[in-house]
Amino acid sequence: MPDYMFQLESRLSPEQRAAMVRIQELAAESEANLYLVGGAVRDVVSGMSIRDLDFTIEGNPSRILRELEKGGAKLTKEDESLRSAELVLAGEVDASISAAREDIYARPGAKPDTRFSTIMEDLRRRDFSINAIAISLNPNSRGLLLDPTNGLADLERHEIRALSIHSFTNQPVRLLRALRYAARMGFKMESRTAEWFNLALERKLQETISAEDAGGELRQVAREEKPAAILKAWESHALLEVVNPTLQKRHPDYEAINRIFRVREDMVSSGLRPRLFAPVTVAILGRLKDSERKAALSRMSFPSSELRSVQDVEPEALKIVKLLSGPKTASARDAYAFLEKAPLDLLAYILAESNNGKAVSKIKSYFSKWKPIRQALPGVVTELELLGMERGSKFDKVVEDFFQLQLLGRARKPEDHAKILRKLAGIKEPPKKVEEKKKPEKPKKKGEPGYKQEQAAAAGGPVTPPKIQPHRMAPGKSSPAPTSKPKPKPKKK
């Protein structure tokens, strides 16, 4: 049996793992059962990157939400009637927390009555089987997988399967959602689901999708890794008209979307995780006139903070470009200090859309040169400690001064680090060891051993080794017997 908890924890980023641990602690304090549900579980099982964390709690999550807010979390959307909220946690982690519930329909398509319930009922009320999977985060059942609608099998078959014949009738926005999941994951609709989907389009159910629901789906598209593929799928089924009729006629600006995502790939490869909702939304609506864009955004019922961020992309990006082109950021030091505080999404937008060479060059230097230098400073800190300097304000100043030198192109070679750090810290060089000079050997006199070799070496000729002296036996020792007897001398007559 797969260890889903191990798979989950090994796939989460450090920030996501810390967020999950904190929510588990708060749920335990509230004595409420907590589950990770929906997209996060689907992404773990299917091997995709985990974009956000969706939690369901059996009970009221309001106390957990308030505690998270105290810790710095930002609520982007809250529905008190459904006891659900979307929020951004520390480390820019997207999450949602909602109470387990079931939806009861008096008739297909009617507004449902909501009743707070158990996790199993909550999973059965969902849109598609691949979203109706949960992992328990409770101490007594931690890591237990809950799959009452057999969503794992659909993930293996790469199919999108609706959980009810009335799925699209009850919530027509699922027409947009089904295509979004299919385009994102490269799945197809299960045969019956495809039939229900086409029947819903024939009945014009898409015309009953509310502007708020359509806006919510567009918000999700702007956070996707393949927004162009999803928009084209919507467009092929004439569903962009639901989002905005003018957008269906003018088409999204696919070239601008692709430019943004090329920049995003470069940023991700550098270890950054930019949130590009606002620039991508601007790119999607790029072919609309200003008045048409404003009308489209106001109709979609975006949360006020997100609406403001989309409207501010272009004017705020122009301000950044102007500053990067001026004298205030002429030096690498000043440019780095300014860019360190600039929002990543606006920098991505400038890289994708700006023709200002100075601004673009500085932003590229920031990502490719200056930021990696900054990230390597812990090694410099270790070197300074090894030189014997104690941590403190002066220590921090030396490190910062060293970094500024590196921004100017100096102190880049590792072999120069110690010398420059000593100079900045006022640490004297250790005294050098004086080596004793060897006295030249006196030339050998004629007749002394080695004289001939010395003369030959001086003349540049071949050096002949000294003759090996015959071995003399010690007194009292007999020499080895000869191998042949000597011939006897002839006797004199």
DRENDO-1510 file (C-alpha; in Angstrom, 1 decimal, always signed):
<recs>
REC; n; res; u; v; w
REC; 1; MET; +0.0; +0.0; +0.0 .
REC; 2; PRO; +1.5; +3.4; -1.0 .
REC; 3; ASP; +2.6; +5.7; +1.9 .
REC; 4; TYR; +0.7; +8.8; +0.9 .
REC; 5; MET; +1.9; +10.8; +3.8 .
REC; 6; PHE; +5.5; +10.2; +2.8 .
REC; 7; GLN; +4.7; +11.2; -0.8 .
REC; 8; LEU; +2.9; +14.3; +0.4 .
REC; 9; GLU; +5.6; +15.5; +2.8 .
REC; 10; SER; +8.4; +14.8; +0.3 .
REC; 11; ARG; +6.6; +16.8; -2.4 .
REC; 12; LEU; +5.7; +19.9; -0.3 .
REC; 13; SER; +8.0; +22.9; -0.3 .
REC; 14; PRO; +9.4; +23.9; +3.1 .
REC; 15; GLU; +6.9; +26.8; +3.4 .
REC; 16; GLN; +4.0; +24.5; +2.5 .
REC; 17; ARG; +5.1; +21.9; +5.1 .
REC; 18; ALA; +5.4; +24.5; +7.8 .
REC; 19; ALA; +1.9; +25.8; +6.9 .
REC; 20; MET; +0.4; +22.3; +7.1 .
REC; 21; VAL; +2.1; +21.6; +10.5 .
REC; 22; ARG; +0.7; +24.8; +11.9 .
REC; 23; ILE; -2.8; +24.1; +10.8 .
REC; 24; GLN; -2.6; +20.6; +12.2 .
REC; 25; GLU; -1.5; +22.0; +15.6 .
REC; 26; LEU; -4.5; +24.5; +15.6 .
REC; 27; ALA; -6.9; +21.7; +14.6 .
REC; 28; ALA; -5.6; +19.5; +17.5 .
REC; 29; GLU; -6.1; +22.4; +19.9 .
REC; 30; SER; -9.7; +22.7; +18.7 .
REC; 31; GLU; -10.2; +18.9; +19.0 .
REC; 32; ALA; -11.4; +18.9; +15.4 .
REC; 33; ASN; -10.8; +16.3; +12.7 .
REC; 34; LEU; -8.7; +17.8; +9.8 .
REC; 35; TYR; -8.2; +16.5; +6.3 .
REC; 36; LEU; -6.2; +17.5; +3.2 .
REC; 37; VAL; -8.6; +17.3; +0.3 .
REC; 38; GLY; -9.1; +18.0; -3.4 .
REC; 39; GLY; -6.4; +19.4; -5.6 .
REC; 40; ALA; -3.4; +18.9; -3.3 .
REC; 41; VAL; -4.2; +15.1; -2.9 .
REC; 42; ARG; -4.9; +14.8; -6.6 .
REC; 43; ASP; -1.6; +16.5; -7.4 .
REC; 44; VAL; +0.3; +14.2; -5.0 .
REC; 45; VAL; -1.2; +11.0; -6.5 .
REC; 46; SER; -0.8; +12.1; -10.1 .
REC; 47; GLY; +2.8; +13.4; -9.6 .
REC; 48; MET; +2.1; +17.0; -10.4 .
REC; 49; SER; +3.4; +20.0; -8.6 .
REC; 50; ILE; +1.3; +21.0; -5.5 .
REC; 51; ARG; +0.0; +24.5; -6.2 .
REC; 52; ASP; -2.1; +25.1; -3.1 .
REC; 53; LEU; -3.3; +23.4; +0.1 .
REC; 54; ASP; -7.0; +22.7; +0.6 .
REC; 55; PHE; -8.1; +21.7; +4.1 .
REC; 56; THR; -11.5; +20.5; +5.3 .
REC; 57; ILE; -12.4; +20.4; +9.0 .
REC; 58; GLU; -15.2; +18.6; +10.7 .
REC; 59; GLY; -16.5; +21.6; +12.6 .
REC; 60; ASN; -16.2; +25.3; +12.5 .
REC; 61; PRO; -12.8; +26.6; +11.2 .
REC; 62; SER; -13.3; +30.2; +12.4 .
REC; 63; ARG; -11.0; +29.9; +15.4 .
REC; 64; ILE; -8.2; +28.4; +13.2 .
REC; 65; LEU; -8.7; +31.3; +10.7 .
REC; 66; ARG; -8.4; +33.9; +13.4 .
REC; 67; GLU; -5.2; +32.3; +14.8 .
REC; 68; LEU; -3.7; +32.2; +11.4 .
REC; 69; GLU; -4.5; +35.8; +10.8 .
REC; 70; LYS; -2.7; +36.7; +14.1 .
REC; 71; GLY; +0.3; +34.9; +12.7 .
REC; 72; GLY; +0.4; +37.0; +9.5 .
REC; 73; ALA; -1.9; +35.1; +7.1 .
REC; 74; LYS; -3.9; +37.2; +4.7 .
REC; 75; LEU; -7.5; +36.3; +4.0 .
REC; 76; THR; -8.3; +36.9; +0.3 .
REC; 77; LYS; -11.9; +35.6; +0.4 .
REC; 78; GLU; -14.2; +34.4; +3.1 .
REC; 79; ASP; -17.8; +33.0; +3.1 .
REC; 80; GLU; -19.2; +32.9; +6.6 .
REC; 81; SER; -22.4; +31.1; +5.5 .
REC; 82; LEU; -20.4; +28.2; +4.1 .
REC; 83; ARG; -17.6; +28.5; +6.7 .
REC; 84; SER; -14.9; +28.6; +4.1 .
REC; 85; ALA; -12.0; +30.9; +3.4 .
REC; 86; GLU; -9.1; +31.4; +1.0 .
REC; 87; LEU; -5.9; +32.8; +2.4 .
REC; 88; VAL; -2.2; +33.3; +1.7 .
REC; 89; LEU; +0.0; +31.9; +4.5 .
REC; 90; ALA; +3.7; +32.7; +5.4 .
REC; 91; GLY; +6.0; +32.0; +2.5 .
REC; 92; GLU; +3.4; +32.9; -0.1 .
REC; 93; VAL; +1.5; +29.6; +0.4 .
REC; 94; ASP; -2.0; +29.5; -1.1 .
REC; 95; ALA; -4.5; +27.7; +1.0 .
REC; 96; SER; -8.2; +27.2; +1.7 .
REC; 97; ILE; -10.0; +26.0; +4.8 .
REC; 98; SER; -13.6; +25.0; +4.8 .
REC; 99; ALA; -16.1; +23.1; +7.0 .
REC; 100; ALA; -17.2; +19.6; +5.9 .
REC; 101; ARG; -20.7; +19.9; +4.4 .
REC; 102; GLU; -23.3; +18.3; +2.1 .
REC; 103; ASP; -25.5; +20.0; -0.5 .
REC; 104; ILE; -29.1; +19.0; -0.7 .
REC; 105; TYR; -31.0; +19.9; -3.9 .
REC; 106; ALA; -34.8; +20.1; -3.9 .
REC; 107; ARG; -34.7; +19.6; -7.6 .
REC; 108; PRO; -31.9; +19.6; -10.2 .
REC; 109; GLY; -30.6; +23.1; -10.8 .
REC; 110; ALA; -32.2; +24.6; -7.7 .
REC; 111; LYS; -30.1; +26.4; -5.1 .
REC; 112; PRO; -28.9; +23.8; -2.6 .
REC; 113; ASP; -29.6; +23.7; +1.1 .
REC; 114; THR; -26.3; +23.3; +3.0 .
REC; 115; ARG; -25.9; +21.1; +6.0 .
REC; 116; PHE; -22.6; +20.8; +7.9 .
REC; 117; SER; -21.6; +17.1; +8.0 .
REC; 118; THR; -18.8; +14.6; +7.9 .
REC; 119; ILE; -15.8; +14.3; +5.6 .
REC; 120; MET; -17.3; +11.4; +3.7 .
REC; 121; GLU; -20.5; +13.3; +2.8 .
REC; 122; ASP; -18.3; +16.3; +1.9 .
REC; 123; LEU; -16.3; +14.2; -0.6 .
REC; 124; ARG; -19.5; +12.7; -2.2 .
REC; 125; ARG; -21.0; +16.2; -2.9 .
REC; 126; ARG; -18.0; +17.3; -5.0 .
REC; 127; ASP; -17.8; +17.9; -8.7 .
REC; 128; PHE; -15.5; +15.2; -10.1 .
REC; 129; SER; -14.1; +12.0; -8.7 .
REC; 130; ILE; -10.5; +13.2; -8.9 .
REC; 131; ASN; -11.4; +16.0; -6.5 .
REC; 132; ALA; -13.2; +13.7; -4.1 .
REC; 133; ILE; -10.1; +12.2; -2.4 .
REC; 134; ALA; -8.7; +13.1; +1.1 .
REC; 135; ILE; -5.8; +12.3; +3.3 .
REC; 136; SER; -6.4; +12.3; +7.1 .
REC; 137; LEU; -4.1; +14.6; +9.1 .
REC; 138; ASN; -5.4; +13.3; +12.5 .
REC; 139; PRO; -3.1; +11.6; +15.0 .
REC; 140; ASN; -5.0; +8.3; +15.1 .
REC; 141; SER; -5.4; +7.9; +11.3 .
REC; 142; ARG; -2.6; +10.1; +9.9 .
REC; 143; GLY; -1.9; +9.3; +6.2 .
REC; 144; LEU; -5.2; +7.3; +5.7 .
REC; 145; LEU; -6.5; +7.9; +2.2 .
REC; 146; LEU; -10.3; +8.4; +1.8 .
REC; 147; ASP; -11.6; +7.7; -1.7 .
REC; 148; PRO; -15.4; +7.0; -1.6 .
REC; 149; THR; -16.0; +7.6; -5.3 .
REC; 150; ASN; -13.0; +5.7; -6.7 .
REC; 151; GLY; -11.1; +8.8; -7.9 .
REC; 152; LEU; -7.8; +7.0; -7.9 .
REC; 153; ALA; -8.9; +4.7; -10.7 .
REC; 154; ASP; -9.9; +7.7; -12.8 .
REC; 155; LEU; -6.5; +9.3; -12.2 .
REC; 156; GLU; -4.9; +6.1; -13.5 .
REC; 157; ARG; -7.1; +6.2; -16.5 .
REC; 158; HIS; -6.5; +9.9; -17.1 .
REC; 159; GLU; -10.2; +10.6; -17.0 .
REC; 160; ILE; -12.5; +13.4; -15.7 .
REC; 161; ARG; -15.6; +11.8; -14.3 .
REC; 162; ALA; -18.6; +13.8; -13.0 .
REC; 163; LEU; -20.2; +12.3; -9.8 .
REC; 164; SER; -23.8; +12.8; -10.9 .
REC; 165; ILE; -26.0; +13.0; -14.0 .
REC; 166; HIS; -27.2; +16.4; -12.6 .
REC; 167; SER; -23.6; +17.6; -12.0 .
REC; 168; PHE; -23.7; +20.3; -14.7 .
REC; 169; THR; -27.3; +21.1; -14.1 .
REC; 170; ASN; -26.8; +21.7; -10.4 .
REC; 171; GLN; -23.7; +23.9; -11.0 .
REC; 172; PRO; -23.2; +24.9; -14.7 .
REC; 173; VAL; -19.8; +26.5; -13.8 .
REC; 174; ARG; -18.5; +22.9; -13.9 .
REC; 175; LEU; -18.6; +23.1; -17.7 .
REC; 176; LEU; -15.7; +25.6; -17.5 .
REC; 177; ARG; -14.0; +23.6; -14.7 .
REC; 178; ALA; -14.1; +20.2; -16.6 .
REC; 179; LEU; -12.3; +21.7; -19.5 .
REC; 180; ARG; -9.8; +23.4; -17.2 .
REC; 181; TYR; -8.9; +20.2; -15.5 .
REC; 182; ALA; -8.7; +18.3; -18.8 .
REC; 183; ALA; -6.4; +20.9; -20.4 .
REC; 184; ARG; -4.2; +21.2; -17.3 .
REC; 185; MET; -3.7; +17.5; -16.7 .
REC; 186; GLY; -3.9; +16.3; -20.3 .
REC; 187; PHE; -7.0; +14.1; -19.4 .
REC; 188; LYS; -10.2; +13.4; -21.3 .
REC; 189; MET; -13.7; +13.3; -20.1 .
REC; 190; GLU; -15.2; +9.9; -19.2 .
REC; 191; SER; -17.7; +8.8; -21.9 .
REC; 192; ARG; -20.9; +9.5; -19.8 .
REC; 193; THR; -19.5; +12.7; -18.5 .
REC; 194; ALA; -18.8; +13.8; -22.1 .
REC; 195; GLU; -22.4; +13.0; -22.9 .
REC; 196; TRP; -23.7; +15.1; -20.0 .
REC; 197; PHE; -21.4; +17.9; -20.9 .
REC; 198; ASN; -22.6; +18.1; -24.5 .
REC; 199; LEU; -26.2; +17.8; -23.4 .
REC; 200; ALA; -25.7; +20.7; -21.0 .
REC; 201; LEU; -24.3; +22.8; -23.9 .
REC; 202; GLU; -27.3; +21.9; -26.0 .
REC; 203; ARG; -29.6; +23.1; -23.3 .
REC; 204; LYS; -27.7; +26.4; -23.1 .
REC; 205; LEU; -26.8; +25.9; -19.4 .
REC; 206; GLN; -23.7; +27.9; -19.9 .
REC; 207; GLU; -25.8; +31.0; -20.2 .
REC; 208; THR; -26.9; +30.6; -16.6 .
REC; 209; ILE; -23.4; +30.7; -15.2 .
REC; 210; SER; -23.1; +33.7; -12.9 .
REC; 211; ALA; -20.5; +36.5; -13.5 .
REC; 212; GLU; -19.1; +35.7; -10.0 .
REC; 213; ASP; -18.6; +32.0; -10.9 .
REC; 214; ALA; -17.1; +32.8; -14.3 .
REC; 215; GLY; -14.8; +35.3; -12.6 .
REC; 216; GLY; -13.8; +32.7; -10.1 .
REC; 217; GLU; -12.8; +30.3; -12.9 .
REC; 218; LEU; -10.8; +33.0; -14.6 .
REC; 219; ARG; -9.0; +33.7; -11.4 .
REC; 220; GLN; -8.0; +30.0; -11.3 .
REC; 221; VAL; -6.8; +30.1; -14.9 .
REC; 222; ALA; -4.6; +33.0; -14.2 .
REC; 223; ARG; -2.8; +30.8; -11.6 .
REC; 224; GLU; -2.4; +27.8; -13.9 .
REC; 225; GLU; +0.8; +26.7; -15.5 .
REC; 226; LYS; -1.0; +26.3; -18.9 .
REC; 227; PRO; -3.5; +29.1; -19.1 .
REC; 228; ALA; -3.3; +29.4; -22.9 .
REC; 229; ALA; -4.4; +25.7; -23.4 .
REC; 230; ILE; -7.3; +26.2; -21.0 .
REC; 231; LEU; -8.5; +29.4; -22.7 .
REC; 232; LYS; -8.3; +27.8; -26.1 .
REC; 233; ALA; -10.4; +24.9; -24.9 .
REC; 234; TRP; -13.0; +27.3; -23.6 .
REC; 235; GLU; -12.8; +29.3; -26.8 .
REC; 236; SER; -13.4; +26.1; -28.9 .
REC; 237; HIS; -16.6; +25.5; -27.0 .
REC; 238; ALA; -17.7; +29.2; -27.2 .
REC; 239; LEU; -17.4; +29.3; -23.4 .
REC; 240; LEU; -15.2; +32.5; -23.3 .
REC; 241; GLU; -18.4; +34.3; -24.0 .
REC; 242; VAL; -19.5; +33.4; -20.5 .
REC; 243; VAL; -16.5; +35.1; -19.1 .
REC; 244; ASN; -16.8; +38.1; -21.4 .
REC; 245; PRO; -18.6; +38.3; -24.8 .
REC; 246; THR; -16.0; +40.8; -26.2 .
REC; 247; LEU; -13.2; +38.4; -25.1 .
REC; 248; GLN; -14.8; +35.7; -27.2 .
REC; 249; LYS; -14.7; +38.0; -30.3 .
REC; 250; ARG; -11.3; +39.6; -29.8 .
REC; 251; HIS; -9.6; +36.5; -28.3 .
REC; 252; PRO; -7.1; +36.5; -25.4 .
REC; 253; ASP; -3.6; +37.9; -26.2 .
REC; 254; TYR; -1.9; +34.5; -26.4 .
REC; 255; GLU; +1.5; +36.0; -27.4 .
REC; 256; ALA; +1.5; +38.1; -24.3 .
REC; 257; ILE; +0.6; +35.1; -22.1 .
REC; 258; ASN; +3.4; +33.0; -23.6 .
REC; 259; ARG; +5.9; +35.9; -23.0 .
REC; 260; ILE; +4.9; +36.0; -19.4 .
REC; 261; PHE; +5.3; +32.3; -19.0 .
REC; 262; ARG; +8.7; +32.2; -20.6 .
REC; 263; VAL; +9.8; +34.7; -18.0 .
REC; 264; ARG; +8.2; +32.6; -15.3 .
REC; 265; GLU; +10.2; +29.5; -16.4 .
REC; 266; ASP; +13.5; +31.5; -16.1 .
REC; 267; MET; +12.5; +32.7; -12.6 .
REC; 268; VAL; +11.5; +29.3; -11.4 .
REC; 269; SER; +14.8; +27.8; -12.7 .
REC; 270; SER; +16.5; +30.5; -10.5 .
REC; 271; GLY; +14.6; +29.2; -7.4 .
REC; 272; LEU; +11.9; +31.8; -7.3 .
REC; 273; ARG; +8.2; +31.3; -7.1 .
REC; 274; PRO; +6.5; +34.4; -8.6 .
REC; 275; ARG; +2.7; +34.9; -8.2 .
REC; 276; LEU; +1.7; +36.0; -11.6 .
REC; 277; PHE; -2.1; +36.3; -11.2 .
REC; 278; ALA; -2.2; +40.0; -12.0 .
REC; 279; PRO; +0.2; +40.1; -15.0 .
REC; 280; VAL; -1.5; +37.0; -16.6 .
REC; 281; THR; -4.9; +38.5; -16.1 .
REC; 282; VAL; -3.7; +41.7; -17.9 .
REC; 283; ALA; -2.3; +39.5; -20.7 .
REC; 284; ILE; -5.6; +37.6; -21.1 .
REC; 285; LEU; -7.5; +40.8; -21.4 .
REC; 286; GLY; -4.8; +42.5; -23.5 .
REC; 287; ARG; -6.8; +42.8; -26.7 .
REC; 288; LEU; -9.6; +44.7; -25.0 .
REC; 289; LYS; -9.8; +48.4; -24.9 .
REC; 290; ASP; -9.3; +50.1; -21.5 .
REC; 291; SER; -13.0; +50.8; -21.0 .
REC; 292; GLU; -13.8; +47.2; -22.0 .
REC; 293; ARG; -11.2; +45.8; -19.7 .
REC; 294; LYS; -12.6; +47.8; -16.7 .
REC; 295; ALA; -16.1; +46.6; -17.5 .
REC; 296; ALA; -15.0; +43.0; -17.7 .
REC; 297; LEU; -13.1; +43.1; -14.4 .
REC; 298; SER; -15.9; +44.8; -12.5 .
REC; 299; ARG; -18.4; +42.2; -13.8 .
REC; 300; MET; -16.2; +39.3; -12.6 .
REC; 301; SER; -16.6; +40.2; -8.9 .
REC; 302; PHE; -12.9; +39.8; -8.1 .
REC; 303; PRO; -11.9; +40.4; -4.5 .
REC; 304; SER; -11.1; +44.1; -4.0 .
REC; 305; SER; -7.4; +43.4; -3.3 .
REC; 306; GLU; -7.0; +41.2; -6.5 .
REC; 307; LEU; -8.9; +43.7; -8.6 .
REC; 308; ARG; -6.6; +46.5; -7.5 .
REC; 309; SER; -3.5; +44.4; -8.2 .
REC; 310; VAL; -4.7; +43.8; -11.8 .
REC; 311; GLN; -5.5; +47.5; -12.4 .
REC; 312; ASP; -2.2; +48.6; -10.9 .
REC; 313; VAL; +0.1; +46.4; -13.1 .
REC; 314; GLU; +0.7; +48.7; -15.9 .
REC; 315; PRO; +1.0; +52.1; -14.0 .
REC; 316; GLU; +3.2; +50.5; -11.3 .
REC; 317; ALA; +5.4; +48.8; -13.9 .
REC; 318; LEU; +6.0; +52.2; -15.6 .
REC; 319; LYS; +7.1; +53.7; -12.3 .
REC; 320; ILE; +9.7; +51.0; -11.8 .
REC; 321; VAL; +11.0; +51.3; -15.4 .
REC; 322; LYS; +11.4; +55.1; -14.9 .
REC; 323; LEU; +13.3; +54.7; -11.6 .
REC; 324; LEU; +15.6; +52.0; -13.1 .
REC; 325; SER; +16.4; +54.3; -16.0 .
REC; 326; GLY; +17.2; +57.3; -13.8 .
REC; 327; PRO; +20.2; +58.4; -11.7 .
REC; 328; LYS; +18.8; +57.0; -8.4 .
REC; 329; THR; +19.6; +53.5; -9.5 .
REC; 330; ALA; +22.7; +54.2; -11.6 .
REC; 331; SER; +25.0; +52.2; -9.3 .
REC; 332; ALA; +24.7; +48.4; -8.9 .
REC; 333; ARG; +24.4; +49.0; -5.2 .
REC; 334; ASP; +21.4; +51.3; -5.5 .
REC; 335; ALA; +19.8; +49.2; -8.2 .
REC; 336; TYR; +20.0; +46.1; -6.1 .
REC; 337; ALA; +18.6; +47.8; -3.0 .
REC; 338; PHE; +15.6; +49.0; -5.1 .
REC; 339; LEU; +14.9; +45.7; -6.9 .
REC; 340; GLU; +15.1; +43.7; -3.6 .
REC; 341; LYS; +11.9; +45.5; -2.5 .
REC; 342; ALA; +10.1; +45.5; -5.9 .
REC; 343; PRO; +7.2; +43.0; -6.4 .
REC; 344; LEU; +8.3; +39.9; -8.4 .
REC; 345; ASP; +5.1; +39.9; -10.5 .
REC; 346; LEU; +5.8; +43.5; -11.7 .
REC; 347; LEU; +9.4; +42.6; -12.5 .
REC; 348; ALA; +8.2; +39.6; -14.6 .
REC; 349; TYR; +5.8; +41.9; -16.4 .
REC; 350; ILE; +8.5; +44.4; -17.3 .
REC; 351; LEU; +10.8; +41.6; -18.6 .
REC; 352; ALA; +8.0; +40.3; -20.8 .
REC; 353; GLU; +6.7; +43.6; -22.0 .
REC; 354; SER; +9.1; +46.5; -21.7 .
REC; 355; ASN; +11.4; +47.8; -24.5 .
REC; 356; ASN; +13.5; +49.9; -22.0 .
REC; 357; GLY; +17.0; +48.4; -22.3 .
REC; 358; LYS; +18.4; +49.9; -19.1 .
REC; 359; ALA; +15.5; +48.6; -16.9 .
REC; 360; VAL; +15.5; +45.2; -18.5 .
REC; 361; SER; +19.3; +44.8; -18.2 .
REC; 362; LYS; +19.3; +45.7; -14.5 .
REC; 363; ILE; +16.4; +43.3; -13.7 .
REC; 364; LYS; +18.3; +40.5; -15.6 .
REC; 365; SER; +21.5; +41.3; -13.7 .
REC; 366; TYR; +19.5; +41.2; -10.4 .
REC; 367; PHE; +18.2; +37.7; -11.1 .
REC; 368; SER; +21.3; +36.2; -12.8 .
REC; 369; LYS; +24.2; +37.8; -11.0 .
REC; 370; TRP; +23.3; +39.9; -7.9 .
REC; 371; LYS; +20.8; +37.6; -6.2 .
REC; 372; PRO; +23.1; +34.5; -6.5 .
REC; 373; ILE; +25.9; +36.5; -5.0 .
REC; 374; ARG; +23.7; +37.5; -2.1 .
REC; 375; GLN; +22.6; +33.8; -1.7 .
REC; 376; ALA; +26.3; +32.8; -1.4 .
REC; 377; LEU; +27.0; +35.1; +1.5 .
REC; 378; PRO; +26.7; +32.4; +4.2 .
REC; 379; GLY; +30.0; +31.0; +2.9 .
REC; 380; VAL; +31.6; +34.5; +3.3 .
REC; 381; VAL; +30.2; +34.6; +6.9 .
REC; 382; THR; +31.9; +31.3; +7.6 .
REC; 383; GLU; +35.2; +32.5; +6.2 .
REC; 384; LEU; +35.1; +35.6; +8.4 .
REC; 385; GLU; +34.4; +33.5; +11.5 .
REC; 386; LEU; +37.4; +31.4; +10.7 .
REC; 387; LEU; +39.5; +34.5; +10.6 .
REC; 388; GLY; +38.6; +35.0; +14.2 .
REC; 389; MET; +36.1; +37.8; +14.1 .
REC; 390; GLU; +33.2; +37.7; +16.5 .
REC; 391; ARG; +29.6; +38.2; +15.4 .
REC; 392; GLY; +28.1; +41.7; +16.0 .
REC; 393; SER; +27.3; +44.9; +14.3 .
REC; 394; LYS; +30.8; +45.3; +13.0 .
REC; 395; PHE; +30.8; +41.7; +11.7 .
REC; 396; ASP; +27.5; +42.4; +9.8 .
REC; 397; LYS; +29.0; +45.6; +8.3 .
REC; 398; VAL; +32.1; +43.8; +7.0 .
REC; 399; VAL; +29.8; +41.2; +5.3 .
REC; 400; GLU; +27.7; +43.9; +3.8 .
REC; 401; ASP; +30.7; +45.9; +2.6 .
REC; 402; PHE; +32.1; +42.7; +1.1 .
REC; 403; PHE; +28.8; +42.1; -0.8 .
REC; 404; GLN; +28.9; +45.7; -2.1 .
REC; 405; LEU; +32.4; +45.1; -3.5 .
REC; 406; GLN; +31.1; +42.0; -5.2 .
REC; 407; LEU; +28.3; +44.0; -6.8 .
REC; 408; LEU; +31.1; +46.2; -8.3 .
REC; 409; GLY; +32.8; +43.2; -9.8 .
REC; 410; ARG; +35.5; +42.8; -7.1 .
REC; 411; ALA; +36.2; +40.0; -4.7 .
REC; 412; ARG; +34.7; +37.4; -7.0 .
REC; 413; LYS; +37.7; +35.0; -6.9 .
REC; 414; PRO; +37.6; +32.7; -3.8 .
REC; 415; GLU; +41.4; +32.9; -3.4 .
REC; 416; ASP; +41.0; +36.7; -2.8 .
REC; 417; HIS; +38.3; +36.4; -0.1 .
REC; 418; ALA; +40.5; +36.1; +2.9 .
REC; 419; LYS; +42.8; +39.0; +2.0 .
REC; 420; ILE; +39.8; +41.4; +1.3 .
REC; 421; LEU; +38.0; +40.3; +4.5 .
REC; 422; ARG; +41.1; +40.9; +6.6 .
REC; 423; LYS; +41.4; +44.4; +5.1 .
REC; 424; LEU; +37.7; +45.2; +5.7 .
REC; 425; ALA; +37.8; +43.8; +9.3 .
REC; 426; GLY; +41.2; +45.3; +10.2 .
REC; 427; ILE; +42.7; +41.9; +10.9 .
REC; 428; LYS; +46.5; +41.8; +10.3 .
REC; 429; GLU; +48.1; +39.2; +8.1 .
REC; 430; PRO; +49.8; +36.4; +10.1 .
REC; 431; PRO; +53.6; +36.8; +10.1 .
REC; 432; LYS; +55.3; +34.8; +7.4 .
REC; 433; LYS; +57.8; +32.1; +8.4 .
REC; 434; VAL; +61.3; +33.0; +7.4 .
REC; 435; GLU; +63.0; +30.0; +5.7 .
REC; 436; GLU; +66.7; +29.5; +6.5 .
REC; 437; LYS; +68.9; +29.7; +3.5 .
REC; 438; LYS; +71.1; +26.7; +2.9 .
REC; 439; LYS; +74.8; +27.4; +2.7 .
REC; 440; PRO; +76.2; +26.5; -0.7 .
REC; 441; GLU; +78.4; +23.3; -0.6 .
REC; 442; LYS; +82.1; +23.8; -1.0 .
REC; 443; PRO; +83.4; +22.3; -4.3 .
REC; 444; LYS; +85.0; +19.0; -3.9 .
REC; 445; LYS; +88.8; +18.7; -4.2 .
REC; 446; LYS; +90.5; +16.4; -6.7 .
REC; 447; GLY; +90.7; +12.9; -5.4 .
REC; 448; GLU; +87.7; +13.3; -3.0 .
REC; 449; PRO; +84.7; +11.0; -3.5 .
REC; 450; GLY; +82.2; +12.5; -6.0 .
REC; 451; TYR; +84.7; +14.9; -7.5 .
REC; 452; LYS; +84.4; +13.5; -11.0 .
REC; 453; GLN; +80.6; +13.5; -10.9 .
REC; 454; GLU; +80.6; +17.1; -9.8 .
REC; 455; GLN; +82.9; +18.1; -12.6 .
REC; 456; ALA; +80.8; +16.3; -15.2 .
REC; 457; ALA; +77.6; +17.9; -13.9 .
REC; 458; ALA; +79.2; +21.3; -14.1 .
REC; 459; ALA; +80.4; +20.6; -17.7 .
REC; 460; GLY; +76.9; +19.4; -18.7 .
REC; 461; GLY; +78.0; +15.9; -19.5 .
REC; 462; PRO; +76.7; +12.6; -18.4 .
REC; 463; VAL; +77.1; +11.7; -14.8 .
REC; 464; THR; +78.7; +8.3; -14.3 .
REC; 465; PRO; +77.9; +6.6; -11.0 .
REC; 466; PRO; +80.8; +5.9; -8.7 .
REC; 467; LYS; +82.4; +2.4; -9.0 .
REC; 468; ILE; +81.0; -0.1; -6.6 .
REC; 469; GLN; +83.8; -1.3; -4.3 .
REC; 470; PRO; +84.2; -5.1; -3.9 .
REC; 471; HIS; +82.6; -6.5; -0.8 .
REC; 472; ARG; +85.1; -7.3; +1.9 .
REC; 473; MET; +84.4; -10.1; +4.3 .
REC; 474; ALA; +84.6; -9.5; +8.0 .
REC; 475; PRO; +87.5; -11.2; +9.8 .
REC; 476; GLY; +86.7; -14.8; +10.8 .
REC; 477; LYS; +84.2; -15.2; +8.0 .
REC; 478; SER; +84.9; -17.6; +5.1 .
REC; 479; SER; +84.1; -16.5; +1.6 .
REC; 480; PRO; +81.7; -18.6; -0.5 .
REC; 481; ALA; +83.3; -21.6; -2.3 .
REC; 482; PRO; +84.2; -20.9; -5.9 .
REC; 483; THR; +82.1; -22.6; -8.5 .
REC; 484; SER; +85.1; -24.2; -10.3 .
REC; 485; LYS; +88.4; -25.5; -8.9 .
REC; 486; PRO; +91.6; -23.6; -10.0 .
REC; 487; LYS; +93.9; -25.6; -12.3 .
REC; 488; PRO; +97.0; -27.0; -10.4 .
REC; 489; LYS; +100.4; -25.5; -11.4 .
REC; 490; PRO; +102.7; -27.9; -13.2 .
REC; 491; LYS; +105.6; -29.3; -11.1 .
REC; 492; LYS; +109.1; -28.4; -12.0 .
REC; 493; LYS; +111.3; -31.3; -13.2 .
</recs>
